[in-house]
Amino acid sequence: MILMSNVDFDADSFIESKLNEIREALGEGRALIAVSGGVDSTTCALLTRKAIGKNLLCVFIDTGLMRKGEPENVKRSLAKPPLKLPLKIIRARRSFMSKVRGLTDAEDKRKAFREAFYSTLAIVAEKEGCNWLIQGTIAPDLIETRGGVKTQHNVLEQIGIDPKKIYGFKVLEPISTLYKPQVRILSRRLGLPESACERQPFPGPGLLVRCVGEVKPGKLSVLKEVTDIVERAFASSGAQQYFAAVIDNRIADAPGEIVRTLKSTLQLHDEILNVKILQSQATGVRDGSRIYGRMVSILSPPEKSNPQTVLDRAISKSAEFIESNPEYTRLLIETGGARGRKPYSAIIRAVNTEDYMTARPLRVPWTMLRRVSSRILNGNLSLSTVYYDLTPKPPATIEFE
């Protein structure tokens, strides 16, 4: 695979080349594309429609794992001018939820989602007479899957899965050599509105990968509410990606050695530092491969220790701590808590990145984190604690699973 830089990327030449490639591959055949409303799949749909016109069928699969109102919002945004993409919504919530029921391992959940996703598309493709599936797979999807960091649901042939044999269609991936910044350049050239070009990524499996551990209806409902709050609060924060995750509220006291290591790393020798270990596992990256580990959290610092100083220092030192303690994959800080025992906790994640292969946690005012955390906890009887993720990629991944 030849990967190009932004400087070398010529959108017009790319479009001309890919239009010829798509037409040559598909001929007069019909093609199907699953669009999510994200920049990758939407750009791919616009490029393919330019090549084969009405022979492209666009569908949105309502998995039940999307954000509040997402199917209807996506249909409105894609169907209206200037895009005017004809879009069908496929209701498949029951199928997806039954596939992931009872699963707790991140990879098992991703693979179950992949099976439900392609089985649904196979039914649509057969009904509509589509022999081809167009996918908005991009370079990081392939790199992370091949490297074992995580299974991307939209990667098949590259890992030995024959889609024609199993699902009845061939797959074409016109933008698989591009990184996210190049896709955004291409999307503008194809006429995608600026707001859509800069839409932040949302994982293909949706909230599945942010509902850490087992996906239960109540837990998923809490995640949708928290997601809405966090996205509104961070919209003008300057972060390139921001979201929430929900985990089971299972914690343990940290070993004394970890507390001493954190105090030394953060240079908090004279302050009291309370530390907890979260039992939920999150993904990380070590030597280019995926690892699983627990999450460590600093409890809300007392005002006398200057919480903003602790927060900033923890962000700058988080990678150093995780790399020297490989059994953990995340360093968090508690930003709010409720009284009483509750089943779930929420984690806020906000990062900046150039290519989504690496990422830096956003330095946020402590007062903002406290305010957003209060909003999340206010009236939500299922949430015990809110945390902020301090870990860069690597050693963490951007998503939690």
LINVEN-V795835 format. One record per backbone hydrogen bond with DSSP energy under -1.0 kcal/mol. CO is the residue of the C=O (numbers start at 1). NH is the residue of the N-H. Records with the same first field share a line. If there is no record, write none. Layout:
CO=NH / NH
This chain:
5=9
10=14
11=15
12=16
13=17
14=18
15=19
16=20
17=21
18=22
19=23
20=24
21=25
22=26
23=27
26=29
30=131 / 132
31=57
32=134
33=59
38=42
39=43
40=44
41=45
42=46
43=47
44=48
45=49
46=50
48=52
49=53
52=55
53=56
55=31
57=33
58=88
59=35
60=90
61=63
62=92
65=207
67=70
69=73
70=74
71=75
72=76
73=77
74=78
75=79
76=80
78=85
80=84
88=60
90=62
92=96
93=97
94=98
95=99
96=100
100=103
105=109
106=110
107=111
108=112
109=113
110=114
111=115
112=116
113=117
114=118
115=119
116=120
117=121
118=122
119=123
120=124
121=125
122=126
123=127
124=128
125=130
131=170
132=32
133=172
138=142
139=143
140=144
141=145
142=146
143=147
144=149 / 150
145=148
148=290
152=155
156=159 / 161
157=160
162=166
163=167 / 168
170=133
172=135
173=176
175=178
178=139
179=183
180=184
181=185
182=186
183=187
184=188
185=189
186=190
187=192
188=191
193=197
194=198
196=199
203=206
205=208
206=209
207=210 / 211
210=212 / 246
216=220
217=221
218=222
219=223
220=224
221=225
222=226
223=227
224=228
225=229
226=230
227=231
228=232
229=233
230=234
234=237
241=351
243=349
245=347
246=212
247=345
248=250
250=279
252=277
255=259
256=260
257=261
258=262
259=263
260=264
261=265
262=266
263=268
274=299
275=254
276=297
277=252
278=295
282=293
283=397
284=291
286=289
289=286
291=284
293=282
294=329
295=278
296=332
297=276
298=334
302=305
303=306
306=310
307=311
308=312
309=313
310=314
311=315
312=316
313=317
314=318
317=321
318=322
319=323
320=324
325=328
327=294
330=296
331=390
332=298
333=388
336=386
343=249
344=384
345=247
346=387
347=245
348=389
349=243
350=362
351=240 / 241
352=360
359=393
360=352
365=369
366=370
367=371
368=372
369=373
370=374
371=375
372=376
373=377
374=378
377=380
380=383
382=344
384=338
385=346
386=335 / 336
387=348
388=333
392=396
393=359
395=285
400=283
